[in-house]
Each structure stands twice: as C-alpha cells, then as structure tokens.
Amino acid sequence: MDRVRIGLVGCGHMGRFHASKLSEIKSAEFVGCYDIDKTKSLTVSKEHRVGVFDDIDSIIGRIDAVCIAVPTSAHYDVARRFLENCIPVLLEKPIASDLESAEKLVKLAERKGTLLQVGHSE
C-alpha cells in the first residue's frame, strides 16, 4: 500500500505539535513543511528530516493531504487554496475567523468532494 504524502503549512507553536504527530504516522509520509518565516520551516525540517517548500503553490501536486496550523486570520485563504485543488485538509481549530468564511470553506469542500477536518493535536 502506498503511503499518504502529507505536508504541513504553519511551523509555529501548534505547527510543531502537528509535525511531531505527522512524523509518527506509519501509513503516511511527512513530505515537507512551509511557513512564511523560513527559520521556522528550517527548524521543523531539521527536527523531522523533511523538506522545506518555498511557498504554498510549490506544495500543490507534491502531497495527498495537508495539515494547516497558521494563524486563524489566514485559515480561510490557506485552506481555500488546497480545497480548490481537491487536497484534503486538516485545519487547526477554529475553522475560520468568522462564520461567513467558515461556511464558504465547508461549501467549497462539499462542492469539490474533498475532506475538510477541523481538529487539534491533543
């Protein structure tokens, strides 16, 4: 069986928790990470021996699913880019900064037939 290729967007405090969990999933390959702060990406990359993506667009096509742990204010924009490309998303809580954005993400996931899961690592 092929392993699911997973990427991480957001390598701050919560992203590092997710990186640790992603590294432990035997049926998955933690491919790489991205953070707007390259220093944070490099830290996670070294800790978990994964690649670093230069930007969000460079991730698309190289993963089967993504874990997003960016600030809530960026949830909608980041998750939307992956859902539009039919890439399943695990989005750190809360789903979005407002109800309208949350509803748009849910409707987009439904329209694309793509998994959108909201959760946390603990």
Contact map, one row per residue, 1 for C-alpha under 8 A:
11100000000000000000000000000000000000000000000000000000000000000000000000000000000000000000000000000000000000000000000000
11110000000000000000000000100000000000000000000000000000000000000000000000000000000000000000000000000000000000000000000000
11111000000000000000000000111000000000000000000000000000000000000000000000000000000000000000000000000000000000000000000000
01111100000000000000000000111000000000000000000000000000000000111000000000000000000000000000000000000000000000000000000000
00111110000000000000000000011110000000000000000000000000000001111000000000000000000000000000000000000000000000000000000000
00011111000000000000010000011111000000000000000000000000000000111110000000000000000000000000000000000000000000000000000000
00001111100000000000000000000111100000000000000000000000001000101110000000000000000000000000000000000000000000000000000000
00000111111000100110000000000001110000000000000000000000000000000111100000000000000000000000000000000000000000000000000000
00000011111000100000000000000000111000000000000000000001000000000111110000000000000000000000000000000000000000000000000000
00000001111101100000000000000000111100001000000000000000000000000001110000000000000000000000000000000000000000000000000000
00000001111111110010000000000000111000011001000000000000000000000000110000000000000000000000000000000000000000000000000000
00000000011111110000000000000000001000010000000000000000000000000000110000000000000000000000000000000000000000000000000000
00000000001111111000000000000000000000000000000000000000000000000000000000000000000000000000000000000000000000000000000000
00000000011111111100000000000000000000000000000000000000000000000000100000000000000000000000000000000000000000000000000000
00000001111111111110000000000000000000000000000000000000000000000001110000000000000000000000000000000000000000000000000000
00000000001111111111000000000000000000000001000000000000000000000000000000000000000000000000000000000000000000000000000000
00000000000011111111100000000000000000000000000000000000000000000000000000000000000000000000000000000000000000000000000010
00000001000001111111110000000000000000000000000000000000000000000010100000000000000000000000000000000000000000000000000010
00000001001000111111111000000000000000000001000100000000000000000000000000000000000000000000000000000000000000000000000000
00000000000000011111111100000000000000000000000100000000000000000000000000000000000000000000000000000000000000000000000000
00000000000000001111111110000000000000000000000000000000000000000000000000000000000000000000000000000000000000000000000010
00000100000000000111111110011100000000000000000000000000000000000000000000000000000000000000000000000000000000000000000000
00000000000000000011111111001100000000000000000100000000000000000000000000000000000000000000000000000000000000000000000000
00000000000000000001111111000000000000000000000000000000000000000000000000000000000000000000000000000000000000000000000000
00000000000000000000111111111000000000000000000000000000000000000000000000000000000000000000000000000000000000000000000000
00000000000000000000001111111000000000000000000000000000000000000000000000000000000000000000000000000000000000000000000000
01110000000000000000000011111000000000000000000000000000000000000000000000000000000000000000000000000000000000000000000000
00111100000000000000010011111100000000000000000000000000000000000000000000000000000000000000000000000000000000000000000000
00111100000000000000011011111110000000000000000000000000000000000000000000000000000000000000000000000000000000000000000000
00001110000000000000011000011111000000000000000001000000000000000000000000000000000000000000000000000000000000000000000000
00001110000000000000000000001111100000000000000001100000000000100000000000000000000000000000000000000000000000000000000000
00000111000000000000000000000111110000000000100001111000000000000000000000000000000000000000000000000000000000000000000000
00000011111000000000000000000011111000001001100001111000000000000000000000000000000000000000000000000000000000000000000000
00000001111000000000000000000001111101001000000000011111000000000000000000000000000000000000000000000000000000000000000000
00000000111100000000000000000000111111011000000000000010000000000000000000000000000000000000000000000000000000000000000000
00000000010000000000000000000000011111000000000000000010000000000000000000000000000000000000000000000000000000000000000000
00000000000000000000000000000000001111111000000000000000000000000000000000000000000000000000000000000000000000000000000000
00000000000000000000000000000000011111111100000000000000000000000000000000000000000000000000000000000000000000000000000000
00000000000000000000000000000000000011111110000000000000000000000000000000000000000000000000000000000000000000000000000000
00000000001100000000000000000000001011111111000000000000000000000000000000000000000000000000000000000000000000000000000000
00000000011000000000000000000000111011111111100000010000000000000000000000000000000000000000000000000000000000000000000000
00000000000000000000000000000000000001111111110000010000000000000000000000000000000000000000000000000000000000000000000000
00000000000000000000000000000000000000111111111000000000000000000000000000000000000000000000000000000000000000000000000000
00000000001000010010000000000000100000011111111111000000000000000000000000000000000000000000000000000000000000000000000000
00000000000000000000000000000001100000001111111111110000000000000000000000000000000000000000000000000000000000000000000000
00000000000000000000000000000000000000000111111111000000000000000000000000000000000000000000000000000000000000000000000000
00000000000000000000000000000000000000000011111110000000000000000000000000000000000000000000000000000000000000000000000000
00000000000000000011001000000000000000000001111111000000000000000000000000000000000000000000000000000000000000000000000000
00000000000000000000000000000000000000000001111111100000000000000000000000000000000000000000000000000000000000000000000000
00000000000000000000000000000111100000000001110111110000000000000000000000000000000000000000000000000000000000000000000000
00000000000000000000000000000011100000000000100011111000000000000000000000000000000000000000000000000000000000000000000000
00000000000000000000000000000001110000001100100001111100000000000000000000000000000000000000000000000000000000000000000000
00000000000000000000000000000001110000000000000000111111011000000000000000000000000000000000000000000000000000000000000000
00000000000000000000000000000000010000000000000000011111010000000000000000000000000000000000000000000000000000000000000000
00000000000000000000000000000000011100000000000000001111111000000000000000000000000000000000000000000000000000000000000000
00000000100000000000000000000000010000000000000000001111111100000000000000000000000000000000000000000000000000000000000000
00000000000000000000000000000000000000000000000000000011111100000000000000000000000000000000000000000000000000000000000000
00000000000000000000000000000000000000000000000000001111111111000000000000000000000000000000000000000000000000000000000000
00000010000000000000000000000000000000000000000000001011111111100000000000000000000000000000000000000000000000000000000000
00000000000000000000000000000000000000000000000000000001111111100000000000000000010010000000000000000000000000000000000000
00000000000000000000000000000000000000000000000000000000011111110000000000000000000000000000000000000000000000000000000000
00001000000000000000000000000000000000000000000000000000011111110000000000000000000000000000000000000000000000000000000000
00011110000000000000000000000010000000000000000000000000001111111100000000000000000000100000000000000000000000000000000000
00011100000000000000000000000000000000000000000000000000000011111100000000000000000000110000000000000000000000000000000000
00011110000000000000000000000000000000000000000000000000000000111110000000000000000000111100000000000000000000000000000000
00000111100000000000000000000000000000000000000000000000000000111111000000000000010000111100000000000000000000000000000000
00000111100000000100000000000000000000000000000000000000000000001111100000000000000000001111000000000000000000000000000000
00000001110000100000000000000000000000000000000000000000000000000111110000100110000000001111000000000000000000000000000000
00000001111101100100000000000000000000000000000000000000000000000011111000000000000000000011000000000000000000000000000000
00000000111100100000000000000000000000000000000000000000000000000001111101100000000000000001000000000000000000000000000000
00000000000000000000000000000000000000000000000000000000000000000000111111100000000000000000000000000000000000000000000000
00000000000000000000000000000000000000000000000000000000000000000000011111100000000000000000111110000000000000000000000000
00000000000000000000000000000000000000000000000000000000000000000000001111110000000000000000000110000000000000000000000000
00000000000000000000000000000000000000000000000000000000000000000000011111111100000000000000000100000000000000000000000000
00000000000000000000000000000000000000000000000000000000000000000001011111111110000000000010001110000000000000000000000000
00000000000000000000000000000000000000000000000000000000000000000000000011111111000000000000001110001100100000000000000000
00000000000000000000000000000000000000000000000000000000000000000000000001111111100000000000000000000000000000000000000000
00000000000000000000000000000000000000000000000000000000000000000001000001111111110000000000000000000000000000000000000000
00000000000000000000000000000000000000000000000000000000000000000001000000111111111000001010000000000000100000000000000000
00000000000000000000000000000000000000000000000000000000000000000000000000011111111100000000000000000000100100000000000000
00000000000000000000000000000000000000000000000000000000000000000000000000001111111110000000000000000000000000000000000000
00000000000000000000000000000000000000000000000000000000000100000100000000000111111111111000000000000000000000000000000000
00000000000000000000000000000000000000000000000000000000000000000000000000000011111111111000000000000000000110010101000000
00000000000000000000000000000000000000000000000000000000000000000000000000000001111111100000000000000000000100010000000000
00000000000000000000000000000000000000000000000000000000000100000000000000000000111111100000000000000000000000000000000000
00000000000000000000000000000000000000000000000000000000000000000000000000000000011111110000000000000000000010011100000000
00000000000000000000000000000000000000000000000000000000000000111100000000000000011111111000000000000000000000000110000000
00000000000000000000000000000000000000000000000000000000000000011100000000000000011001111100000000000000000000000111000000
00000000000000000000000000000000000000000000000000000000000000001111000000000010011000111110000000000000000000000011100000
00000000000000000000000000000000000000000000000000000000000000001111000000000000000000011111000000000000000000000001111000
00000000000000000000000000000000000000000000000000000000000000000011100000100010000000001111111000000000000000000001111100
00000000000000000000000000000000000000000000000000000000000000000011110000000000000000000111111000000000000000000000011100
00000000000000000000000000000000000000000000000000000000000000000000000100000000000000000011111100000000000000000000011100
00000000000000000000000000000000000000000000000000000000000000000000000100000000000000000011111110000000000000000000011000
00000000000000000000000000000000000000000000000000000000000000000000000100110000000000000011111110000100000000000000010000
00000000000000000000000000000000000000000000000000000000000000000000000111110000000000000000111111101100000000000000000000
00000000000000000000000000000000000000000000000000000000000000000000000110110000000000000000011111101100000000000000000000
00000000000000000000000000000000000000000000000000000000000000000000000000000000000000000000000111111100000000000000000000
00000000000000000000000000000000000000000000000000000000000000000000000000000000000000000000000111111110000000000000000000
00000000000000000000000000000000000000000000000000000000000000000000000000000000000000000000000001111111000000000000000000
00000000000000000000000000000000000000000000000000000000000000000000000000010000000000000000000111111111100000000000000000
00000000000000000000000000000000000000000000000000000000000000000000000000010000000000000000001111111111110000000000000000
00000000000000000000000000000000000000000000000000000000000000000000000000000000000000000000000000111111111000000000000000
00000000000000000000000000000000000000000000000000000000000000000000000000000000000000000000000000011111111100000000000000
00000000000000000000000000000000000000000000000000000000000000000000000000010011000000000000000000001111111110000000000000
00000000000000000000000000000000000000000000000000000000000000000000000000000000000000000000000000000111111111000001000000
00000000000000000000000000000000000000000000000000000000000000000000000000000000000000000000000000000011111111100000000000
00000000000000000000000000000000000000000000000000000000000000000000000000000001001100000000000000000001111111110000000000
00000000000000000000000000000000000000000000000000000000000000000000000000000000001001000000000000000000111111111111000000
00000000000000000000000000000000000000000000000000000000000000000000000000000000000000000000000000000000011111111100000000
00000000000000000000000000000000000000000000000000000000000000000000000000000000000000000000000000000000001111111100000000
00000000000000000000000000000000000000000000000000000000000000000000000000000000001101000000000000000000000111111100000000
00000000000000000000000000000000000000000000000000000000000000000000000000000000000001000000000000000000000011111110000000
00000000000000000000000000000000000000000000000000000000000000000000000000000000001001110000000000000000000011111111000000
00000000000000000000000000000000000000000000000000000000000000000000000000000000000000111000000000000000000010001111100000
00000000000000000000000000000000000000000000000000000000000000000000000000000000001000011110000000000000010010000111110000
00000000000000000000000000000000000000000000000000000000000000000000000000000000000000001110000000000000000000000011111000
00000000000000000000000000000000000000000000000000000000000000000000000000000000000000000111111000000000000000000001111100
00000000000000000000000000000000000000000000000000000000000000000000000000000000000000000111110000000000000000000000111110
00000000000000000000000000000000000000000000000000000000000000000000000000000000000000000011100000000000000000000000011111
00000000000000001100100000000000000000000000000000000000000000000000000000000000000000000000000000000000000000000000001111
00000000000000000000000000000000000000000000000000000000000000000000000000000000000000000000000000000000000000000000000111
